[in-house]
Structure formats: structure tokens, C-alpha cells
Amino acid sequence: MNIDQLHLEIKDANLSYMLLARQMIQDDKEAAIFRLGISQEMAELIAGLSSAQLLKMAASNMLLCRFRFDEKLLLNMITDYNKDRMMSQAHTTILMTGQPLEALAA
């Protein structure tokens, strides 16, 4: 994959992520804050973006979403299919609620 193709893939992923995030926030703000791992302030900013602003953000060559499973334990709990899947997901959710929300530095 060349660099131009990579940038196009990133832009597509960004647009999909931003559209999904905005829809989630509009449908259920509190659930979206938890699922996206963002602050209340960030949720309000995303919800208030115009379509033009959202497209400009998506056009960035940096991926806007990030991999949230920094701990091996959480990653293993999500990917371990040998155990009771429902219990594993519930336990992972409980552990994720204890993690701090992401905040952007101004």
C-alpha cells in the first residue's frame, strides 16, 4: 500500500468514525460517552460540528480514533473465546468504567 492509498484509507476510517460518533451522541449521549471513551465536553463538541467541520476533521491524515485496550488483561478478556463470552464482556465493561476518559489538550 502506498502512502496516498494509506491516507485515503485513514480519511475513510475517520469519516466513518466521526459519523458514527455523532450519531451515537445524538441517540444516547451518556452511552456514547462511555462507549467512545470521551469526555462530556468532547461529546458536546462533536455533536455541535457542522457537516463541513466534520468533513475537514475526517480529511486529516492522522487517525482520529485510537485503540483503547492499553492493558493486556483487557485485550485478552475481549479476545478469549474459550471462556463464557457474556461473562467476559461484562467483566471487561466493568474494568473499562474504571479507566479515565480521554481528554484533548487545548
C-alpha positions as CSV (number, residue, x, y, z in Angstrom):
1,M,0.0,0.0,0.0
2,N,1.5,3.3,-1.0
3,I,1.3,6.5,1.1
4,D,-1.6,8.0,-1.0
5,Q,-3.7,4.9,-0.6
6,L,-2.9,4.9,3.2
7,H,-4.1,8.5,3.5
8,L,-7.3,7.6,1.6
9,E,-7.9,4.7,4.0
10,I,-7.3,6.9,7.0
11,K,-9.7,9.5,5.7
12,D,-12.4,6.9,5.1
13,A,-12.0,5.5,8.6
14,N,-12.1,9.0,10.1
15,L,-15.3,9.9,8.2
16,S,-17.0,6.6,9.3
17,Y,-15.8,7.1,12.9
18,M,-16.9,10.7,13.1
19,L,-20.4,10.0,11.6
20,L,-20.8,7.0,13.9
21,A,-19.7,9.0,16.9
22,R,-22.0,11.9,16.1
23,Q,-25.0,9.5,15.6
24,M,-24.2,7.7,18.9
25,I,-24.1,11.0,20.8
26,Q,-27.4,12.2,19.3
27,D,-29.1,8.9,20.1
28,D,-27.8,8.4,23.7
29,K,-25.2,10.8,24.9
30,E,-24.3,9.0,28.1
31,A,-23.9,5.6,26.5
32,A,-21.8,7.2,23.7
33,I,-19.5,8.9,26.2
34,F,-18.8,5.5,27.8
35,R,-18.5,3.6,24.5
36,L,-16.4,6.2,22.8
37,G,-14.3,6.9,25.9
38,I,-14.6,10.6,25.6
39,S,-15.5,13.4,28.0
40,Q,-18.8,15.2,28.2
41,E,-17.2,18.3,26.7
42,M,-15.8,16.3,23.7
43,A,-19.2,14.8,23.2
44,E,-20.8,18.2,23.0
45,L,-18.1,19.5,20.6
46,I,-18.6,16.5,18.3
47,A,-22.4,16.9,18.4
48,G,-22.1,20.5,17.5
49,L,-19.9,20.1,14.5
50,S,-21.3,21.2,11.2
51,S,-21.1,18.8,8.3
52,A,-18.3,20.9,6.8
53,Q,-16.3,20.8,10.0
54,L,-16.8,17.1,10.3
55,L,-15.5,16.6,6.8
56,K,-12.5,18.8,7.5
57,M,-11.7,16.7,10.6
58,A,-12.1,13.5,8.6
59,A,-9.7,14.7,5.9
60,S,-6.8,14.6,8.4
61,N,-4.1,12.2,7.6
62,M,-4.0,11.2,11.3
63,L,-6.4,8.5,12.6
64,L,-8.9,10.2,14.9
65,C,-9.9,7.2,16.9
66,R,-7.4,5.2,18.9
67,F,-7.0,1.7,20.2
68,R,-8.4,1.8,23.8
69,F,-7.2,-1.5,25.1
70,D,-3.8,-0.5,26.6
71,E,-3.8,-3.3,29.1
72,K,-3.1,-6.9,28.0
73,L,-5.7,-8.1,30.5
74,L,-8.5,-6.2,28.8
75,L,-7.4,-7.3,25.3
76,N,-7.2,-10.9,26.4
77,M,-10.7,-10.7,28.0
78,I,-12.2,-9.5,24.7
79,T,-10.4,-11.9,22.5
80,D,-10.6,-15.0,24.7
81,Y,-13.3,-17.2,23.2
82,N,-12.6,-20.2,25.4
83,K,-14.5,-18.8,28.4
84,D,-18.1,-17.7,28.9
85,R,-18.3,-14.8,26.4
86,M,-21.1,-12.9,28.1
87,M,-19.3,-13.0,31.5
88,S,-16.1,-11.9,29.8
89,Q,-17.8,-9.0,28.1
90,A,-19.5,-7.9,31.3
91,H,-16.2,-8.1,33.3
92,T,-14.4,-6.1,30.6
93,T,-17.1,-3.4,30.7
94,I,-16.7,-3.1,34.5
95,L,-13.0,-2.7,34.1
96,M,-13.3,-0.2,31.3
97,T,-15.6,2.0,33.5
98,G,-12.7,2.5,35.9
99,Q,-10.4,3.9,33.2
100,P,-10.2,7.7,32.7
101,L,-11.9,9.3,29.8
102,E,-9.7,10.7,27.0
103,A,-9.3,14.5,27.0
104,L,-7.7,16.6,24.3
105,A,-5.2,19.2,25.5
106,A,-6.0,22.6,24.2
